[in-house]
Amino acid sequence: MIPKYRKQFNQEFSQEKYNQFKEILEQKSGLETGFRISESPLFLTKEFESKLIDASESIISQIKNLPEETLQKAIPDNCRVPNDTMQPHFFTIDFGICKSENGEIEPQLIELQAFPSLYAFQKVFEQTFCDVYPFLSELQNKMPHDDFKNYMKDLLLGDENPENVILLEIYPEKQKTAIDFVLTEKLLGIKTVCLTKVKKEGRKLFYENNGKLTEIRRIYNRVIFDELDRIPDLKTEFDFREDVDVTWVTHPNWFFKISKFLLPLLQHQFVPKSYFLHEFPESENLENFVLKPLFSFAGSGVNLNPTKEITDAIEDKENYILQRKVTYEPIFEDINGEFSKAEIRLLYIWRENDERPILLENLGRMTKAAMVNVDFNKKDAIWIGSSNAFFAEE
């Protein structure tokens, strides 16, 4: 894709520059990244970008038109949190970079979430590519850094002081995404707080801020709620299902509502056909589908080659989908003449008074493995891991 920029990048690339790239990220954050950073960005055409936007806008419109009762069905009863909102604050959508039957490179929807991704990190990540490879600056996201900061400030802080807003996570220092928490604090001044440290008095929540008990009025939620039950001996004063005086950003119910649950309900040429497992028609061939649990994270529980024996053994079939397989096209050439596959995640925010979400950034993931997840890659491979996409005319 875009041979001019690929050739220039590969000519300029060196291991020293890659090390410099990682060192700059560490200097900006004070942390090493907990996940692998790809040596290379993705170069994609403006035509491909238009396909991404067209598909995303169609999907957003379809979701807006869904009855509220349909979305409510996605929430497990034991995970329902009071004081739901009209729309999610975050909307992220993942597309595989694939080849169509007529040989065109096109996006294919993989999944979508109303869960915050690496927003603060990804902005710094993009800038760091430009710091190390200055020629990339001409392709940089046109949104100025101050505009990005103001959007995030408006979304996360609202009318509150930063000290009354927290980023909530469970054992944040152990999370692979800890670098994003640090960069969010640098961007907006909000502290990262572990769920186990939240204090509760009546309907109010508090945390200890420099030795002072401080009220929490707004929560930037990074906890994956349905994973809490799997943590042994977890002791907290506050349960998500309690009715408390706090504004969720984004409300935990949206983790379930904007999820794989929606895939069978969406239609578009760039949306692979999907079925709930209990509704899978006999006319379809199981070999052409991937089995996915509705509420897994980072690729866990996905079966690329499901069999009838496997699907028959699943008792809660309504909590699984079968999604038609797509073929990621290896088009990103490395310095050894080998090719990586990739997917791209569009990072939207959806402010409370906005009709539609706003696209802020993108996130790329590169692989040479069967699944686009850094955990599935060989240790000695290159052009794999977390990346960023730059768009240009061919």
Secondary structure, 3 states (H helix, E strand, C coil): CCHHHHHHHHHHCCHHHHHHHHHHHHHHHCCCCCCCECCCCEEEEHHHHHHHHHHHHHHHHHHHCCCHHHHHCCCCHHHCCCCCCCCCCEEEEEEEEEECCCCCEEEEEEEEECCCCCHHHHHHHHHHHHHHCHHHHHHCCCCCHHHHHHHHHHHHHCCCCHHHEEEEECCHHHCCCHHHHHHHHHHHCCEEEEHHHCEEECCEEEEEECCEEEEECEEEECCCHHHHHHCCCCCCCCCCCCCCCCEEECCCHHHHHCCHHHHHHCCCCCCCCEEEHHHCCCCCCHHHEEEEECCCCCCCCCECCCCHHHHHCCCCHHHEEEEECCCECCCEECCCCCEEEEEEEEEEECCCCCCCCEEEEEEEEEECCCCCCHHHCCCCCCCCEEECEEEECC
